[in-house]
Amino acid sequence: MIYTCTYASSLGDILLAADEIGLIGLWFEGQKYFANTLPKEYISQETPILIETKKWLDIYFSGKEPKFTPPLHPAGSVFRQTVWQILLEIPYGQTITYGEIARQMAKINNTPHMSAQAVGGAVGHNEISIIIPCHRVVGRNGSLTGYAGGIDKKISLLKLEHTDMSRLFVPKKGIAL
């Protein structure tokens, strides 16, 4: 069975979903791909996993790095799972490029090259945002490209982590660092 609850963050409401094993989804209300993997049948009820996730988010949104990770149970292909594992290794307050992840994937798969676009697809379909920190992935030369929750939220999350924003570039007008 899938259980859900809502978390009220400083950036808007977040829908949390978990099964008996771990967190399966964490989505900003209205984001791209919002709850697209959530089954039609679920129970709106806090469980120990969802309570632990809320504690993690409380610490995170207070501007501190949580020292634990709630149980996670993301669903995806082996390729996506491997990309998400790399995301989990990005240190708090730091960023990595799609190209750097692609190079890591090529090494893991013992191939000479891996497509940064394929990596981008896996990053973009991460169902457990924030905890699996897809917001820490930037384009070449530090450009702040895509984030399912929106570039404004990506910037806010990076600022919350005290990321050095001076080396990042926002390609769209109207969004201030």
C-alpha positions, -999 to +999 in steps of 0.1 A: +000+000+000+011+036-007+007+063+020+008+100+015+009+132+035+017+169+028+046+189+041+043+227+043+077+241+033+089+277+030+088+270-008+053+257-009+035+224-002+053+192-008+035+159-014+052+129+002+045+093-007+059+061+008+054+024+007+063-001+035+100+000+023+107+037+019+099+070+004+087+067-032+080+103-040+086+139-029+070+165-052+064+203-050+027+209-056+022+217-093+057+208-104+065+191-137+057+153-135+038+160-102+030+127-086+030+110-120+042+077-105+017+078-076-009+049-080-046+058-081-051+040-048-033+053-018-041+062+018-036+097+032-019+087+065+014+095+082+036+064+086+070+061+104+088+067+071+067+098+063+073+111+098+111+106+095+110+123+061+092+153+077+119+155+104+145+154+076+127+183+058+124+203+090+162+202+095+169+208+058+145+239+056+161+253+088+193+257+067+211+228+081+224+196+066+204+165+079+228+139+092+205+110+082+185+099+052+151+085+055+145+051+039+142+056+001+125+033-024+127+050-058+114+031-088+133+032-121+155+014-145+190+003-135+204+034-155+182+058-135+189+041-102+227+045-109+223+082-118+202+088-086+229+070-065+254+095-079+231+124-070+230+111-034+268+114-033+268+151-042+279+170-011+255+194+006+260+229-008+279+218-039+270+212-075+280+189-103+274+191-140+255+167-162+287+160-181+305+150-149+277+126-141+279+112-176+317+106-172+310+088-139+284+067-156+307+058-185+333+047-160+308+026-141+295+010-173+330+006-187+322+025-218+342+053-235+313+078-235+279+084-219+253+109-231+248+139-208+213+142-223+205+106-212+218+116-177+196+147-179+166+125-185+173+104-155+179+135-133+147+151-146+126+121-137+139+118-101+107+113-081+123+121-047+135+156-052+155+175-025+165+143-007+179+128-039+194+163-047+187+168-084+188+206-077+226+203-073+230+194-110+239+222-133+247+226-169+281+232-185+299+263-171+275+264-141+243+273-160+212+266-140+192+245-163+160+227-157+144+216-125+110+200-123+100+223-094+111+254-113+144+273-116+132+297-088+129+267-064+163+254-076+179+287-068+162+288-034+174+253-025+210+261-035+209+293-015+194+275+015+225+251+013+248+282+012+261+271-022+286+295-038+262+312-063+289+335-078+300+308-102+265+298-113+247+313-143+209+318-148+201+317-185+166+331-181+158+367-174+138+378-144+152+354-119+177+370-095+204+352-077 
